[in-house]
């Protein structure tokens, strides 16, 4: 396989992955010529009412649209659709988004009121509501056939961007399944992660996250859970290796020997399942924080000595339950020996998930590029593997299209913007309907749910303790005792507060690598 020096000066690949938005939801009314978007009159119906695609979308939702495997099944194939173990997936009609939003209980939140069911069909007035992203997309490339890796939720899709597999997981993990993870080592991908592969090939990688919640316009409503990077759930990745984005711009000004950099947002208030006060653009949070994060990451790279050798990919882990008009295509199963321990439905991993936004940035890409190539999250891995000359992790990334064909400029462009427009100030409510200090206090008494993001992040916090300050059997026994005693959301918050205070102290006391 050819090394990068044979055809391209790209030396540094950056990936920023945000949360839970579909392509049509964010770009269907952008007005960018050539995009594949819904035809006029497109709609879903529920209970005799038609919900057409319309604009502008609310910048924060009143509820969290469903995105578990069963939710996506209904969204893609309509109400009443079933998936027989092992498949095949039923015929895809893209007809069940409104009905699912109106009825799902998978996100542990009340269903929307009748006047908000149609919100899931709505599209942003992108130039007006998302000026930061719009400027970036029109200055470089927007990909209108980038799909998430499976028709399911956050955790398996994020595992795919790290390892072209989810070890068979197709849903948010349950507490019982989390217990089966190797708690000291972390979540094991059968063929390892991209970080393992880079290390094995004597290449370097680096991780960042928005641990200080520096980009939200509503950080007081976030939580320490939101500062936990999901990547640290993996085997061979620890909290000690995740750097604060507060250092990102300055790090890029010096020597930067890292071929691959992955960046996570702040996830906001994970405890309440609202994710407000973060920078991930999760549906119930305002989009401001994510727009500000995109601006900060781009400008740090653009104004660094690395700019002419850099590639930045900005995408979203999954569609978050929002309507999209393009049916997902078939996919190559990872074929990595993943067992059935984490697979509740018998899903064969032979179908991509819903289309998500993706912007690809490099001075070697022509302004105004609209790319119709089919991608999924493993396309980021395939790009890195083929740029730097090492093999695929699984059959999925081996089959994935990469981004190299977008480098159409023989020399770096000199007209790329050095700054992006500021995000639009918050429009509408700050907190979900009915939120108050009293409601937050009552929420602390709610029982810890058995599956979903909260238990998974809680397990990641325990691993963070192991990776930093609880390194002896006696210290880990104390952490395990505290972890086992958690029964409520308030106790979960208290546990994470203790862990993050100690773990952050250890991490920040470590000498930072010389650049």
Beta strands, then each sheet from edge to edge (+ up, - down):
strand 1: 12-18
strand 2: 43-46
strand 3: 49-52
strand 4: 54-55
strand 5: 122-123
strand 6: 141-143
strand 7: 205-209
strand 8: 242-244
strand 9: 260-264
strand 10: 310-316
strand 11: 358-361
strand 12: 369-371
sheet 1: 8+ 7+ 9+ 1+ 10+ 11- 6+ 12+
sheet 2: 2+ 3-
sheet 3: 4+ 5+
end
